[in-house]
């Protein structure tokens, strides 16, 4: 399967796609949208591993989620 890089760029650069959680939607909706983007990229032949996806989602969270991120990283490293 050939990768359509133009479509990937369109998907990632689309103004509708805001990768940062801003509270305008629920956390569940935000995470689901991020997973859907990864699924679309995988359907085009780009491998998005789970570790990258989790990091991508964690980095999209505002500073108030820092304790959650620290806790996740502590548990992950055990």
VOSEFI-472228 format. One record per residue: residue number from 1; y, x, z of N, C-alpha, C in turn. Coordinates in nm, 4 decimals, padded with zeros to 6 digits. Layout:
% VOSEFI-472228
+-----+----------+----------+----------+----------+----------+----------+----------+----------+----------+
| pos |      n.Y |      n.X |      n.Z |     ca.Y |     ca.X |     ca.Z |      c.Y |      c.X |      c.Z |
+-----+----------+----------+----------+----------+----------+----------+----------+----------+----------+
| NUM |        Y |        X |        Z |        Y |        X |        Z |        Y |        X |        Z |
...
+-----+----------+----------+----------+----------+----------+----------+----------+----------+----------+
***
This chain:
% VOSEFI-472228
+-----+----------+----------+----------+----------+----------+----------+----------+----------+----------+
| pos |      n.Y |      n.X |      n.Z |     ca.Y |     ca.X |     ca.Z |      c.Y |      c.X |      c.Z |
+-----+----------+----------+----------+----------+----------+----------+----------+----------+----------+
|   1 | -00.1177 |  00.0850 |  00.0000 |  00.0000 |  00.0000 |  00.0000 |  00.1238 |  00.0894 |  00.0000 |
|   2 |  00.2178 |  00.0605 | -00.0854 |  00.3389 |  00.1414 | -00.0901 |  00.4426 |  00.0842 |  00.0063 |
|   3 |  00.5179 |  00.1745 |  00.0652 |  00.6184 |  00.1347 |  00.1636 |  00.7505 |  00.1096 |  00.0921 |
|   4 |  00.8067 | -00.0065 |  00.1149 |  00.9350 | -00.0414 |  00.0557 |  01.0452 |  00.0000 |  00.1546 |
|   5 |  01.0956 |  00.1219 |  00.1361 |  01.1946 |  00.1758 |  00.2285 |  01.3252 |  00.0969 |  00.2269 |
|   6 |  01.3609 |  00.0422 |  00.1119 |  01.4833 | -00.0385 |  00.1048 |  01.4709 | -00.1623 |  00.1935 |
|   7 |  01.3530 | -00.2262 |  00.1902 |  01.3325 | -00.3444 |  00.2734 |  01.3334 | -00.3051 |  00.4215 |
|   8 |  01.2725 | -00.1912 |  00.4546 |  01.2727 | -00.1441 |  00.5932 |  01.4157 | -00.1227 |  00.6412 |
|   9 |  01.4967 | -00.0584 |  00.5577 |  01.6362 | -00.0335 |  00.5948 |  01.7102 | -00.1660 |  00.6122 |
|  10 |  01.6862 | -00.2610 |  00.5221 |  01.7501 | -00.3922 |  00.5324 |  01.7090 | -00.4612 |  00.6625 |
|  11 |  01.5814 | -00.4528 |  00.6947 |  01.5296 | -00.5148 |  00.8164 |  01.5966 | -00.4549 |  00.9396 |
|  12 |  01.6100 | -00.3233 |  00.9423 |  01.6643 | -00.2561 |  01.0601 |  01.8165 | -00.2574 |  01.0656 |
|  13 |  01.8829 | -00.2675 |  00.9494 |  02.0290 | -00.2657 |  00.9458 |  02.0916 | -00.4047 |  00.9440 |
|  14 |  02.0100 | -00.5073 |  00.9344 |  02.0615 | -00.6435 |  00.9237 |  02.1508 | -00.6753 |  01.0426 |
|  15 |  02.2723 | -00.7257 |  01.0190 |  02.3642 | -00.7525 |  01.1297 |  02.3090 | -00.8505 |  01.2327 |
|  16 |  02.2187 | -00.9380 |  01.1904 |  02.1596 | -01.0338 |  01.2838 |  02.0751 | -00.9615 |  01.3888 |
|  17 |  02.0186 | -00.8492 |  01.3486 |  01.9296 | -00.7761 |  01.4381 |  02.0118 | -00.6927 |  01.5352 |
|  18 |  02.0207 | -00.7390 |  01.6571 |  02.0863 | -00.6613 |  01.7612 |  01.9756 | -00.6134 |  01.8531 |
|  19 |  01.9557 | -00.4839 |  01.8555 |  01.8433 | -00.4307 |  01.9305 |  01.8702 | -00.4201 |  02.0802 |
|  20 |  01.9929 | -00.4408 |  02.1230 |  02.0245 | -00.4336 |  02.2648 |  02.0212 | -00.5724 |  02.3272 |
|  21 |  01.9595 | -00.5806 |  02.4437 |  01.9542 | -00.7074 |  02.5157 |  02.0919 | -00.7340 |  02.5745 |
|  22 |  02.1509 | -00.8448 |  02.5370 |  02.2862 | -00.8765 |  02.5825 |  02.2922 | -01.0032 |  02.6679 |
|  23 |  02.1786 | -01.0621 |  02.6973 |  02.1754 | -01.1809 |  02.7812 |  02.2019 | -01.3107 |  02.7072 |
|  24 |  02.2271 | -01.3028 |  02.5756 |  02.2548 | -01.4247 |  02.4999 |  02.1268 | -01.5034 |  02.4696 |
|  25 |  02.0148 | -01.4415 |  02.4943 |  01.8847 | -01.5079 |  02.4793 |  01.7980 | -01.4631 |  02.5963 |
|  26 |  01.6841 | -01.5263 |  02.6126 |  01.5980 | -01.4890 |  02.7245 |  01.5344 | -01.3528 |  02.6982 |
|  27 |  01.4906 | -01.2893 |  02.8053 |  01.4219 | -01.1610 |  02.7926 |  01.2956 | -01.1774 |  02.7077 |
|  28 |  01.2250 | -01.2882 |  02.7284 |  01.1039 | -01.3141 |  02.6507 |  01.1358 | -01.3188 |  02.5018 |
|  29 |  01.2420 | -01.3883 |  02.4657 |  01.2827 | -01.3997 |  02.3255 |  01.3202 | -01.2617 |  02.2701 |
|  30 |  01.3924 | -01.1832 |  02.3473 |  01.4319 | -01.0492 |  02.3050 |  01.3091 | -00.9627 |  02.2761 |
|  31 |  01.2156 | -00.9590 |  02.3694 |  01.0958 | -00.8769 |  02.3523 |  01.0134 | -00.9281 |  02.2339 |
|  32 |  01.0021 | -01.0590 |  02.2207 |  00.9280 | -01.1165 |  02.1089 |  00.9903 | -01.0770 |  01.9753 |
|  33 |  01.1221 | -01.0792 |  01.9666 |  01.1896 | -01.0390 |  01.8427 |  01.1652 | -00.8918 |  01.8118 |
|  34 |  01.1647 | -00.8069 |  01.9139 |  01.1380 | -00.6646 |  01.8940 |  00.9943 | -00.6434 |  01.8444 |
|  35 |  00.9011 | -00.7177 |  01.9011 |  00.7610 | -00.7087 |  01.8582 |  00.7475 | -00.7587 |  01.7150 |
|  36 |  00.8197 | -00.8649 |  01.6796 |  00.8149 | -00.9172 |  01.5423 |  00.8666 | -00.8149 |  01.4422 |
|  37 |  00.9699 | -00.7402 |  01.4777 |  01.0216 | -00.6354 |  01.3895 |  00.9144 | -00.5283 |  01.3687 |
|  38 |  00.8488 | -00.4879 |  01.4770 |  00.7420 | -00.3875 |  01.4666 |  00.6277 | -00.4395 |  01.3793 |
|  39 |  00.5952 | -00.5664 |  01.3936 |  00.4888 | -00.6273 |  01.3132 |  00.5257 | -00.6266 |  01.1656 |
|  40 |  00.6515 | -00.6581 |  01.1343 |  00.6962 | -00.6546 |  00.9944 |  00.6868 | -00.5144 |  00.9377 |
|  41 |  00.7260 | -00.4155 |  01.0174 |  00.7175 | -00.2764 |  00.9713 |  00.5725 | -00.2360 |  00.9490 |
|  42 |  00.4838 | -00.2776 |  01.0380 |  00.3415 | -00.2459 |  01.0214 |  00.2830 | -00.3133 |  00.8981 |
|  43 |  00.3299 | -00.4344 |  00.8681 |  00.2793 | -00.5042 |  00.7498 |  00.3197 | -00.4333 |  00.6211 |
|  44 |  00.4222 | -00.3469 |  00.6313 |  00.4671 | -00.2698 |  00.5151 |  00.4060 | -00.1298 |  00.5135 |
|  45 |  00.3153 | -00.1041 |  00.6067 |  00.2452 |  00.0231 |  00.6066 |  00.2993 |  00.1274 |  00.7018 |
|  46 |  00.4002 |  00.0933 |  00.7809 |  00.4538 |  00.1877 |  00.8790 |  00.3838 |  00.1650 |  01.0124 |
|  47 |  00.3244 |  00.2679 |  01.0668 |  00.2546 |  00.2552 |  01.1943 |  00.3553 |  00.2627 |  01.3084 |
|  48 |  00.3565 |  00.1605 |  01.3919 |  00.4421 |  00.1572 |  01.5100 |  00.3479 |  00.1542 |  01.6294 |
|  49 |  00.3337 |  00.2692 |  01.6967 |  00.2399 |  00.2698 |  01.8088 |  00.3001 |  00.2025 |  01.9316 |
|  50 |  00.2139 |  00.1630 |  02.0212 |  00.2551 |  00.0849 |  02.1378 |  00.3520 |  00.1625 |  02.2265 |
|  51 |  00.3288 |  00.2907 |  02.2410 |  00.4162 |  00.3739 |  02.3236 |  00.5589 |  00.3738 |  02.2692 |
|  52 |  00.5731 |  00.3870 |  02.1374 |  00.7053 |  00.3840 |  02.0760 |  00.7704 |  00.2476 |  02.0964 |
|  53 |  00.6936 |  00.1412 |  02.0772 |  00.7473 |  00.0058 |  02.0905 |  00.7983 | -00.0194 |  02.2319 |
|  54 |  00.7209 |  00.0223 |  02.3319 |  00.7634 |  00.0035 |  02.4713 |  00.8917 |  00.0823 |  02.4980 |
|  55 |  00.8975 |  00.2065 |  02.4508 |  01.0180 |  00.2882 |  02.4690 |  01.1372 |  00.2244 |  02.3983 |
|  56 |  01.1151 |  00.1739 |  02.2784 |  01.2194 |  00.1076 |  02.2004 |  01.2747 | -00.0126 |  02.2769 |
|  57 |  01.1861 | -00.0927 |  02.3335 |  01.2278 | -00.2108 |  02.4100 |  01.2989 | -00.1686 |  02.5382 |
|  58 |  01.2430 | -00.0714 |  02.6100 |  01.3044 | -00.0265 |  02.7356 |  01.4449 |  00.0288 |  02.7117 |
|  59 |  01.4619 |  00.1020 |  02.6033 |  01.5930 |  00.1589 |  02.5724 |  01.6940 |  00.0539 |  02.5274 |
|  60 |  01.6467 | -00.0648 |  02.4944 |  01.7374 | -00.1711 |  02.4515 |  01.7934 | -00.2495 |  02.5703 |
|  61 |  01.7444 | -00.2199 |  02.6898 |  01.7866 | -00.2937 |  02.8086 |  01.9157 | -00.2356 |  02.8661 |
|  62 |  02.0009 | -00.3208 |  02.9256 |  02.1242 | -00.2721 |  02.9870 |  02.0954 | -00.1946 |  03.1161 |
|  63 |  02.1975 | -00.1292 |  03.1681 |  02.1828 | -00.0437 |  03.2867 |  02.1291 | -00.1174 |  03.4093 |
|  64 |  02.1529 | -00.2466 |  03.4187 |  02.1049 | -00.3198 |  03.5358 |  01.9520 | -00.3227 |  03.5429 |
|  65 |  01.8847 | -00.2889 |  03.4331 |  01.7385 | -00.2835 |  03.4316 |  01.6859 | -00.1427 |  03.4595 |
|  66 |  01.7744 | -00.0511 |  03.4969 |  01.7353 |  00.0869 |  03.5247 |  01.6254 |  00.0954 |  03.6317 |
|  67 |  01.6346 |  00.0212 |  03.7446 |  01.5253 |  00.0274 |  03.8429 |  01.3906 | -00.0152 |  03.7833 |
|  68 |  01.3922 | -00.1137 |  03.6967 |  01.2697 | -00.1579 |  03.6291 |  01.2140 | -00.0457 |  03.5414 |
|  69 |  01.3014 |  00.0226 |  03.4684 |  01.2597 |  00.1324 |  03.3815 |  01.2018 |  00.2472 |  03.4636 |
|  70 |  01.2667 |  00.2792 |  03.5739 |  01.2168 |  00.3869 |  03.6603 |  01.0796 |  00.3506 |  03.7153 |
|  71 |  01.0655 |  00.2270 |  03.7611 |  00.9367 |  00.1807 |  03.8131 |  00.8289 |  00.1883 |  03.7056 |
|  72 |  00.8607 |  00.1422 |  03.5848 |  00.7648 |  00.1463 |  03.4744 |  00.7226 |  00.2908 |  03.4465 |
|  73 |  00.8203 |  00.3809 |  03.4374 |  00.7891 |  00.5211 |  03.4079 |  00.7066 |  00.5854 |  03.5179 |
|  74 |  00.7305 |  00.5480 |  03.6429 |  00.6527 |  00.6017 |  03.7549 |  00.5076 |  00.5557 |  03.7452 |
|  75 |  00.4875 |  00.4275 |  03.7196 |  00.3529 |  00.3727 |  03.7075 |  00.2812 |  00.4305 |  03.5858 |
|  76 |  00.3542 |  00.4445 |  03.4750 |  00.2964 |  00.4954 |  03.3508 |  00.2441 |  00.6371 |  03.3695 |
|  77 |  00.3144 |  00.7169 |  03.4481 |  00.2785 |  00.8570 |  03.4667 |  00.1684 |  00.8794 |  03.5696 |
|  78 |  00.1240 |  00.7751 |  03.6354 |  00.0188 |  00.7906 |  03.7375 | -00.1158 |  00.8075 |  03.6738 |
+-----+----------+----------+----------+----------+----------+----------+----------+----------+----------+
***
